[in-house]
Amino acid sequence: MSNNQPILITGGSGKLGKIIIKNLLSEGKVVITTCKSEASFKKLKSEFSYYSSNLKIYKFNLLKKTACYELIENLKSDDSLPSVLINNARSLSFLKTDAKGYSRKVDFLNEYHMDVFVPYELSFLLANLEKSPLNKIINIGSQYGLIASNPNLYNDKKVGLPIQYSLAKAALHHLTKELAVRFSDLKISVNCVAYGGVSGRTDDNFKKRYSKLLPIKRMLNETEVPGAINFLISEESSGITGHILVVDGGWSIW
């Protein structure tokens, strides 16, 4: 893939999004990303000002019914249709429960909408555009799309990790396989990276508990995030589609 072909990554203002964007820009790639709020938009522009000529930011609420259609119209108008789509957008605001760990319907469905339906809709629309340059789709999954969450990791074992997160990631993993089959005639590969916990957003006590529950005995470092993305974008991965590439320090093998 040449450096001037745009890469679209949704949810650029989140932790993983920023790590991936920084790596792609440092490699000379042209990157397009989305964020929801004006504050996130301004923060992204400021944080990546050095790469401003290679970064385009669109402000969209992806829960909006017409958001994916509007995003694609913007991309077409700007002559910026991507060759690579990285489905990364999600919202921490949907990870709510009551004291017993019960999640409200609205949070459950919004998490599923953002983590599963938006990647499906955006992928489908981009893949089926006339003369679409899209040839690779990468979904950002999770170790919790593979196995159930471990209550011993959390202070409040009843609440733990809200169940809608794990279920949505599991569905995203399966969506990866379904789209790999359905887009094969379009010569589009579809893969997923299932990440484990990345250091930087948790306190020391959480990190200590987490470190006891996986073989490498630590959370992932930020520098360990981009490698899987770089590989799946590269031509070296041309024979791979429908694959869940697990980057979790061995968490899911125990």
Secondary structure, 3 states (H helix, E strand, C coil): CCCCCCEEECCCCCHHHHHHHHHHHHCCCCEEEEECCHHHHHHHHHHCHHHHHHEEEEECCCCCCCHHHHHHHHHHHCCCCCCEEEECCCCHHHCCCCCCCCCCHHHHHHHHHHHHHHHHHHHHHHHCCCCCCCCEEEEEEEHHHCCCCCHHHCCCCCCCCCHHHHHHHHHHHHHHHHHHHHCHHHCCEEEEEEECCECCCCCHHHHHHHHCCCCCCCCECHHHCHHHHHHHHCHHHCCCCCCEEEECCCHHHC
